[in-house]
Structure formats: C-alpha cells, structure tokens
Amino acid sequence: NAGVTQTPKFQVLKTGQSMTLQCAQDMNHEYMSWYRQDPGMGLRLIHYSVGAGITDQGEVPNGYNVSRSTTEDFPLRLLSAAPSQTSVYFCASSLAGDTGELFFGEGSRLTVL
Amino acid sequence: AQKVTQAQTEISVVEKEDVTLDCVYETRDTTYYLFWYKQPPSGELVFLIRRNSFDEQNEISGRYSWNFQKSTSSFNFTITASQVVDSAVYFCALSGGFRYSTLTFGKGTMLLVSP
C-alpha cells in the first residue's frame, strides 16, 4: 500500500509561474486535505474535500485552487505563485467519519523566487 | 474558534532526562479528538496518539505517556528517559473546526536531546 503520495517532493518556481502539486491516495478515503507548514507556524489548513466533487476552503485558501474529480486525487493549484507561498505542503486523507485521524503524505517543499 | 497552544517553542535536555511537552486547547465542541504528531528531521509526520474527549484516562506507551485533563483543557505529553532519537518537532492537534476531517495544529515544540 502506497498510502498518500505527493509529487513533486521539491520544486522551485519564479514569481508568477503556475504549478500543480499532486496528491493521490490508494486507501479509498473520502476525506482529503491540504496543509502548509511554515517555520514557527505549525500546519495550517488550505483546502479540504469530503468527497469527489466537494471542496471547501480552510484557514489560508487565498492563492490556491483545488478540485476533486475522483476519490483518489486531490491536486492543489497555484495559479500565480508568490514568494509568500514558499512553504512545505502536506496532503492528508482520512476515512469518512468524525475521528479526525489523518494519514499524511511526505510533504512537498516549494520555493518561490 | 478552535485553538491549540504549545507554549514551549524549544526544549533542550540531556539524554535520560524526562521531559514534558505542554498542550492547551480551546474548543466549543463537546465531542472532539486530540492528537500528537512527531516530525523528525527527515520531515514526515508520524502519528503518535489520538484521544477522544470522553476518555480522560492517561495513556502509556513505552517511554511515552499522555495526560489529558478536560478541566484545564490540557493534553500534555511526557517522554521518560529521553533518547537522542526523540529529537524532533512535536505537534499537538485538535479535530473539528472546519470539519472533523481536518485538524487545528499547535505551532509545535522542538525537542533537542543531547547525548
């Protein structure tokens, strides 16, 4: 079982460029989410999805788009990257329900110059 | 609004010392879950424990123990006889907020264990 797979693991962008961080899970989890981790800030929720076709904003959604066309995939799009989006991004998935236990990917380190 | 406070930004101990990491939370939910995650220098997030709001029993797992006190909204984590491999950033997290499927994290406590 691969669990939650994120690609790429590292990426350098120039300001204004666009890119997509990919996230795939093979555990048939309904819930998926994206977090960003910045030094001294912990992890903050960007967007989340409770099923295919359903997404919603988290704490820090500005500058990011998401879609959920399948249960397995939850890509995070940066349409016009800014230096403030330099961060480590984590994708997570969980079973439907209220336990909140998340399974995390290994993270994607993004640098915007 | 949900909030998790880890007041200790960084803790340094010498191997074999006991160390307690503090976590205080705020929530209006009556049902919620509390978590601890470990992030070693390699960067991945390692799940340590989940505790639901109705279970205030302390839990021990090897050298790790957790003290959940609803009266003080705290969920503290103690490592007994610390080892160099315990060096990591530790995050306390709370379920709920946007949805139960998401977590509100504290800012983390960096633990450095010296030989």
Boltz contact constraints between the chains, C-beta under 6 A:
constraints:
  - contact:
      token1: [A, 31]
      token2: [B, 101]
      max_distance: 6.0
  - contact:
      token1: [A, 33]
      token2: [B, 102]
      max_distance: 6.0
  - contact:
      token1: [A, 40]
      token2: [B, 107]
      max_distance: 6.0
  - contact:
      token1: [A, 42]
      token2: [B, 105]
      max_distance: 6.0
  - contact:
      token1: [A, 42]
      token2: [B, 106]
      max_distance: 6.0
  - contact:
      token1: [A, 42]
      token2: [B, 107]
      max_distance: 6.0
  - contact:
      token1: [A, 42]
      token2: [B, 108]
      max_distance: 6.0
  - contact:
      token1: [A, 43]
      token2: [B, 105]
      max_distance: 6.0
  - contact:
      token1: [A, 45]
      token2: [B, 102]
      max_distance: 6.0
  - contact:
      token1: [A, 48]
      token2: [B, 102]
      max_distance: 6.0
  - contact:
      token1: [A, 58]
      token2: [B, 98]
      max_distance: 6.0
  - contact:
      token1: [A, 94]
      token2: [B, 101]
      max_distance: 6.0
  - contact:
      token1: [A, 98]
      token2: [B, 100]
      max_distance: 6.0
  - contact:
      token1: [A, 100]
      token2: [B, 33]
      max_distance: 6.0
  - contact:
      token1: [A, 100]
      token2: [B, 95]
      max_distance: 6.0
  - contact:
      token1: [A, 100]
      token2: [B, 100]
      max_distance: 6.0
  - contact:
      token1: [A, 101]
      token2: [B, 50]
      max_distance: 6.0
  - contact:
      token1: [A, 104]
      token2: [B, 45]
      max_distance: 6.0
  - contact:
      token1: [A, 106]
      token2: [B, 44]
      max_distance: 6.0
  - contact:
      token1: [A, 107]
      token2: [B, 43]
      max_distance: 6.0
